[in-house]
């Protein structure tokens, strides 16, 4: 491919050129059914289907707490006759309930902000990886082995980012792309993403020395640096916990509210007190758990985590697809 042709004209010729670059087949990832249940699945159009859905819900996690609250209320119902005349007014709970709801909304919103920011960052990673691969393919020598190797490193980089954010070292896709020897070097590195970035920088330098267009080199460096910024932003989200004081006060407020609520209800609702306490505790525990689940959108152990496996596979397929043109 001639270096004198503009980038846009080079792209026009891609369909008529084929490379001897061997197609790399990624190993099929192991399907974890439990993990799939936690991925943010599409919302059902049916109201009842969504309302009664069990998978992806926090209900299984909060149900034991709801049962404990109901049993506690039942105990208060049987103990209350031993202390006739002892009861609390319902009025304070009406005001404190509104304040508690506001606190829980703030907690959920804080978690959702982290989840949505992480999704936007990974959307940028998709675009930046594609742009970097296009620049390398469009401005590199077609017979240059460095360019082909560089495309494989770009395809592997998102997988390395994902494993780094999850504190995992599987790197199955990376082994398929780069070989087990390189995958092992990545595992042993102090920072896996930085190791891959260093390798990409080294190969970009070689391309520049072999006559890569200066503008293309500068553009490739910009996309590479933005990928470093993206993984840094993801690490910030993962490593910065929600303020502990907020979690403590929220849960302490929920605990006090539910401990005292049966005393205000038992004279008015009688044997229905456990049921009412259960109905009141369910949304409180659920909102608190949702806020906690959304704090780390990268972990497959959390509900509605980002589908990073799918995103990384998409990036790899897009990048490696250039070699087939």
Secondary structure as GFF3:
##gff-version 3
##sequence-region A 1 325
A	DSSP	alpha_helix	7	12	.	.	.	ID=ss1
A	DSSP	three_ten_helix	14	16	.	.	.	ID=ss2
A	DSSP	alpha_helix	33	38	.	.	.	ID=ss3
A	DSSP	alpha_helix	47	51	.	.	.	ID=ss4
A	DSSP	alpha_helix	59	79	.	.	.	ID=ss5
A	DSSP	three_ten_helix	80	83	.	.	.	ID=ss6
A	DSSP	alpha_helix	91	139	.	.	.	ID=ss7
A	DSSP	alpha_helix	145	165	.	.	.	ID=ss8
A	DSSP	alpha_helix	172	178	.	.	.	ID=ss9
A	DSSP	alpha_helix	180	188	.	.	.	ID=ss10
A	DSSP	alpha_helix	192	209	.	.	.	ID=ss11
A	DSSP	alpha_helix	214	239	.	.	.	ID=ss12
A	DSSP	alpha_helix	244	269	.	.	.	ID=ss13
A	DSSP	three_ten_helix	270	272	.	.	.	ID=ss14
A	DSSP	alpha_helix	273	293	.	.	.	ID=ss15
A	DSSP	alpha_helix	308	321	.	.	.	ID=ss16
A	DSSP	three_ten_helix	322	324	.	.	.	ID=ss17
###
